[in-house]
Amino acid sequence: MDAKRYLEKKIGPMTFANSLKAWREGEDLSQEDLAKKVGVSRNAISRYETGKDFPGPEIRKALAKALEADVKQWEVYIMRDIAKEKGIKHVEFSIKQA
């Protein structure tokens, strides 16, 4: 089984919410711990991890820094998640470094 299928079996589809939760748990942090590191409420972390909300750019950067994660990959997940919410079946995009 390839890594992507293994991860999807373990944590569900690769969404921003699932990715954030996996990174947080991988660092052995509670939602409260991560919230304190980032400067948001525990409820905000919960909303991000359940897919009820997406963090803005500055919070995404802070989350990535706190978890040593790839903010660019999260940008891709968020764009894909939003497209899915809106019923868009196919999305193509690229990320260019400024």
C-alpha positions as CSV (number, residue, x, y, z in Angstrom):
1,M,0.0,0.0,0.0
2,D,1.4,3.4,-0.9
3,A,1.9,6.1,1.7
4,K,-1.0,8.3,0.6
5,R,-3.5,5.4,0.7
6,Y,-2.1,4.3,4.1
7,L,-2.5,7.8,5.5
8,E,-6.0,8.2,4.0
9,K,-7.0,4.9,5.6
10,K,-5.6,6.1,9.0
11,I,-6.8,9.7,9.1
12,G,-9.3,10.0,6.2
13,P,-9.1,12.0,3.0
14,M,-6.2,14.4,2.8
15,T,-7.9,17.6,3.7
16,F,-6.6,20.7,5.6
17,A,-8.5,19.6,8.7
18,N,-7.1,16.0,8.7
19,S,-3.6,17.2,7.9
20,L,-3.6,19.8,10.7
21,K,-4.9,17.3,13.2
22,A,-2.3,14.7,12.2
23,W,0.5,17.2,12.5
24,R,-0.7,18.3,15.9
25,E,-1.0,14.8,17.2
26,G,2.3,13.9,15.6
27,E,3.9,16.6,17.8
28,D,2.0,15.3,20.8
29,L,0.3,18.6,21.4
30,S,-3.2,19.1,22.7
31,Q,-5.5,21.6,20.9
32,E,-5.0,23.9,23.9
33,D,-1.2,23.6,23.6
34,L,-1.3,24.5,19.9
35,A,-3.7,27.3,20.4
36,K,-1.3,28.9,22.9
37,K,1.6,28.6,20.6
38,V,-0.3,30.2,17.7
39,G,-2.2,32.8,19.7
40,V,-5.8,31.6,18.9
41,S,-8.5,29.9,21.0
42,R,-8.7,26.2,21.5
43,N,-12.1,26.5,19.8
44,A,-10.5,27.9,16.7
45,I,-8.2,24.9,16.5
46,S,-11.2,22.6,16.9
47,R,-13.0,24.4,14.1
48,Y,-10.0,24.1,11.8
49,E,-9.6,20.4,12.6
50,T,-13.3,19.6,12.0
51,G,-13.3,21.5,8.7
52,K,-15.9,24.1,10.0
53,D,-13.5,27.0,9.3
54,F,-10.2,27.8,7.6
55,P,-7.5,29.9,9.2
56,G,-6.4,33.1,7.4
57,P,-2.9,33.4,5.9
58,E,-1.2,34.7,9.0
59,I,-2.7,32.0,11.2
60,R,-1.7,29.4,8.6
61,K,1.8,30.6,8.7
62,A,1.8,30.5,12.5
63,L,0.4,27.0,12.6
64,A,3.0,25.8,10.1
65,K,5.8,27.4,12.1
66,A,4.6,25.9,15.4
67,L,4.3,22.4,13.8
68,E,7.2,22.7,11.4
69,A,4.7,21.9,8.6
70,D,4.6,22.9,5.0
71,V,2.3,25.9,4.7
72,K,2.3,25.6,0.9
73,Q,0.8,22.1,1.0
74,W,-1.9,23.4,3.4
75,E,-2.7,26.1,0.8
76,V,-3.3,23.4,-1.7
77,Y,-5.5,21.4,0.6
78,I,-7.6,24.5,1.5
79,M,-8.1,25.5,-2.1
80,R,-9.2,21.9,-2.9
81,D,-11.5,21.8,0.2
82,I,-13.2,25.1,-0.7
83,A,-13.7,23.9,-4.3
84,K,-15.3,20.7,-3.0
85,E,-17.6,22.7,-0.7
86,K,-18.7,24.7,-3.7
87,G,-19.3,21.6,-5.8
88,I,-16.4,22.2,-8.2
89,K,-15.2,18.8,-9.4
90,H,-11.9,19.7,-11.0
91,V,-9.4,22.3,-9.9
92,E,-6.0,23.1,-11.4
93,F,-3.6,25.6,-10.0
94,S,0.0,26.2,-9.4
95,I,1.9,27.9,-6.6
96,K,4.8,30.2,-7.5
97,Q,7.3,31.5,-5.1
98,A,7.6,35.3,-5.1
